Amino acid sequence: MKKILTVLLVLTAITVLFTGCSKGSSGLTIKEGVLMVGMEIGYPPMEYLDFDGRTPIGFDVDMAKAIAKKLKLDVEFIDTAWDGIFAGVDTRRFDCIMSSVTITPERLAVHNFSKPYIQNTLAIVMPKNSRHVVRSPEDLTGLGVAYQEETTSDYFMDDLAKGGLKFTPYEYDKVMYCFDDLRLGRVDAIMTDLLVAYEYVARSEVYEIVWQGGEEEFGVCMKKGNDALTEAIDKALDELFEDGTMLQISRNIFNGLDLVSAVRR
């Protein structure tokens, strides 16, 4: 009897051990069965809240759901201010960032990135019938220019300033505040992503795009060295491009436009 009890206890211990190890044993995500996505939910049409003020919608949101489905995972969105979003993925608050992150050499040096999933350019947006004539960034001389801080628009304007361009910078933590102040006449122009400019120009007759340039690409950002998740997301993206899901998301979000296929050519 003692031998039987000993064997049972050993078997029970082994079962508990393996049960404990099985949770999160894949090592793919922080939370077992869930892809936790860091996102600054205030960047239409890429990621923003629906009219209910609670539900995330937009291009990156739809893409994140599609990627999670390919990986057989649920998805959880963690709304994070842009100035803390990279620290969030580094400290494992979430598995990855899907929030219109431009792939740059500087970011590649300290983070993993997926293959690019959409191309983008920068754009200058101004009020229609503005008294200022702007056809290039150099024409912003003497004007008040708004942009979101710590973005490629910020870096682009900083480079222009270092090159001698004289303008008054207005930095905001969310791009929507740039457009609010442009509408109210508090700034003269906005430097932003073309994908964002499309959305605001389409929704309002107040704004127009007067310049675009500086091609860039967005990718999914992960903690440096997280190669397993990077490979899994790359595979999921490949499948989403091949089965037409990415094209459908683009057409749904961008009024029928295909803004994704060019990144895979």
C-alpha positions in Angstrom: 0.0 0.0 0.0 2.8 2.4 0.9 4.5 1.6 -2.4 1.2 2.3 -4.3 0.7 5.6 -2.4 4.3 6.6 -3.2 3.8 5.9 -6.9 0.5 7.8 -6.9 2.2 10.8 -5.2 5.0 10.8 -7.7 2.6 10.6 -10.6 0.6 13.4 -9.1 3.7 15.5 -8.7 4.8 14.9 -12.3 1.3 15.7 -13.5 1.3 19.0 -11.6 4.8 19.8 -12.8 3.8 19.3 -16.5 0.5 21.1 -16.0 2.4 24.1 -14.6 4.9 24.0 -17.5 2.2 23.7 -20.1 0.7 27.1 -19.4 2.7 29.5 -21.6 5.0 26.7 -22.7 4.9 27.8 -26.3 6.7 31.0 -25.2 5.2 32.8 -28.1 3.2 35.3 -26.1 3.3 36.8 -22.6 -0.2 35.7 -21.8 -1.1 32.2 -22.8 -3.5 32.2 -25.8 -3.5 35.9 -26.2 -1.6 38.3 -28.5 -1.2 41.5 -26.5 -0.9 44.5 -28.8 0.4 47.9 -27.8 -1.3 50.7 -29.7 -1.8 54.4 -29.4 -5.5 54.5 -30.1 -5.9 58.0 -31.4 -4.5 57.9 -35.0 -7.3 57.6 -37.5 -7.7 55.8 -39.8 -5.1 53.4 -38.5 -6.2 53.1 -34.9 -8.9 55.0 -33.1 -12.1 54.6 -31.0 -15.5 54.0 -32.5 -18.4 56.3 -31.7 -19.0 54.4 -28.4 -15.6 55.7 -27.1 -14.5 52.2 -26.1 -14.1 50.0 -29.2 -10.8 50.2 -31.1 -11.3 50.3 -34.9 -9.0 51.1 -37.9 -6.5 49.5 -40.2 -4.0 48.3 -37.6 -6.9 47.0 -35.4 -8.3 44.9 -38.3 -4.8 43.6 -39.2 -4.1 42.7 -35.6 -7.3 40.7 -35.4 -6.4 38.9 -38.6 -2.9 38.1 -37.5 -4.1 36.8 -34.1 -6.7 34.6 -35.9 -3.9 33.1 -38.1 -1.9 32.4 -34.9 -5.0 30.9 -33.3 -4.8 33.5 -30.5 -7.2 36.0 -29.0 -6.1 39.6 -29.2 -6.0 42.2 -26.5 -5.3 45.9 -27.2 -3.4 48.0 -24.7 -3.9 51.7 -25.3 -0.5 53.3 -24.7 0.8 56.9 -25.2 3.2 57.1 -28.0 6.0 58.4 -25.9 6.0 55.3 -23.8 5.0 52.7 -26.4 8.5 51.4 -27.2 9.4 51.1 -23.5 6.2 49.1 -23.1 7.2 46.4 -25.5 10.7 46.4 -24.1 9.4 45.8 -20.5 6.9 43.1 -21.8 3.7 45.1 -21.0 2.6 43.7 -24.4 3.9 41.3 -27.1 4.2 43.8 -30.0 3.3 47.2 -31.3 0.9 47.5 -34.2 0.5 51.3 -34.3 1.7 52.7 -37.6 5.4 52.2 -36.6 7.8 53.3 -39.3 10.7 51.0 -39.9 13.9 53.0 -39.5 17.6 52.0 -39.2 17.6 53.5 -35.7 14.6 51.4 -34.6 15.9 48.3 -36.3 19.0 48.5 -34.1 17.0 48.2 -30.9 13.9 46.3 -31.9 12.7 43.4 -34.0 10.4 44.2 -36.9 8.1 42.2 -39.1 8.2 42.5 -42.9 6.6 45.8 -43.9 2.8 45.7 -44.4 2.0 49.1 -45.9 3.8 52.0 -47.5 3.4 55.6 -46.4 4.8 59.1 -47.2 4.7 62.3 -45.2 2.3 65.0 -46.1 1.7 68.7 -45.4 -2.0 69.5 -44.7 -3.3 73.1 -44.7 -6.7 74.8 -44.6 -8.3 75.2 -47.9 -8.0 78.8 -49.3 -5.1 79.5 -46.9 -3.4 82.8 -47.5 -0.1 81.0 -47.4 1.2 79.2 -50.5 3.0 76.0 -49.7 4.1 73.5 -52.3 7.2 72.1 -50.5 8.5 71.8 -46.9 10.8 74.8 -47.6 7.7 77.0 -48.1 6.9 76.5 -44.4 9.4 79.2 -43.5 7.8 81.6 -41.0 4.8 79.4 -40.4 3.4 77.6 -37.4 3.7 73.9 -38.1 2.0 71.2 -36.0 3.1 67.5 -35.8 2.9 64.6 -33.3 6.0 64.4 -31.1 8.4 61.4 -31.4 7.1 60.5 -34.8 8.8 60.5 -38.2 7.1 63.9 -38.8 8.8 65.2 -35.7 12.2 63.9 -36.9 11.6 65.3 -40.4 10.8 68.7 -39.1 13.8 68.6 -36.7 16.1 67.8 -39.7 14.7 70.8 -41.6 15.3 73.0 -38.6 18.9 71.8 -38.3 19.2 72.6 -42.0 18.2 76.2 -41.4 14.5 76.2 -42.0 12.9 78.8 -39.7 9.4 77.9 -38.5 7.4 77.8 -35.2 7.0 74.2 -34.0 3.9 73.0 -32.3 4.3 69.5 -30.9 1.3 67.4 -29.7 1.0 64.0 -28.1 -1.9 63.0 -30.4 -2.3 63.9 -34.1 -6.0 64.7 -33.6 -5.0 67.8 -31.6 -2.9 69.0 -34.6 -6.0 69.0 -36.7 -8.1 70.6 -34.0 -5.8 73.6 -33.8 -5.4 73.8 -37.6 -9.2 74.0 -37.9 -9.2 76.7 -35.1 -6.5 78.7 -36.9 -3.9 78.3 -34.1 -1.4 76.7 -36.5 -0.8 77.2 -40.2 0.1 73.7 -41.3 0.5 70.1 -40.2 3.2 67.6 -41.1 1.8 64.1 -40.8 1.5 60.7 -42.4 -0.2 60.7 -45.7 -2.4 57.8 -44.6 -3.7 60.0 -41.7 -4.0 63.0 -44.0 -6.3 61.0 -46.4 -8.7 60.3 -43.5 -9.0 63.9 -42.3 -9.3 65.4 -45.9 -11.9 62.8 -46.7 -14.0 63.6 -43.6 -13.9 67.3 -43.9 -14.0 70.0 -46.5 -11.8 72.2 -44.4 -8.4 70.7 -45.2 -6.3 69.9 -48.2 -3.0 68.1 -48.9 -0.5 70.4 -50.5 2.6 68.3 -50.5 3.7 64.6 -50.0 7.0 62.9 -50.1 9.6 60.9 -48.2 8.6 57.2 -48.7 8.5 55.0 -45.7 7.1 51.6 -44.6 5.2 50.4 -41.5 5.9 47.2 -39.7 5.0 45.3 -36.5 7.5 46.1 -33.8 8.7 43.6 -31.1 11.2 43.4 -28.3 14.8 42.9 -29.6 15.6 39.2 -29.8 11.9 38.0 -29.9 12.6 36.0 -33.1 9.9 33.4 -32.5 7.1 35.9 -32.5 8.7 37.8 -35.4 8.8 34.7 -37.5 5.2 33.8 -36.6 3.9 37.3 -37.4 5.9 37.3 -40.7 4.3 34.0 -41.7 0.8 35.3 -40.8 1.3 38.5 -42.8 2.5 36.4 -45.8 -0.7 34.4 -45.6 -2.9 37.5 -45.2 -1.3 39.0 -48.3 -1.7 35.8 -50.3 -5.3 35.2 -49.4 -6.4 38.8 -50.1 -7.2 39.7 -46.5 -4.8 42.6 -46.4 -6.2 44.0 -49.7 -9.7 43.7 -48.3 -8.7 45.6 -45.1 -7.2 48.3 -47.2 -10.3 48.7 -49.3 -12.5 48.7 -46.3 -10.5 51.4 -44.5 -9.4 53.6 -47.4 -12.6 53.8 -49.4 -11.8 51.1 -51.9 -8.1 52.0 -52.4 -5.3 49.4 -52.5 -2.5 50.9 -50.4 -0.9 47.6 -49.4 0.0 45.6 -52.5 2.9 47.9 -53.5 4.8 47.0 -50.4 5.1 43.4 -51.5 6.3 44.1 -55.1 
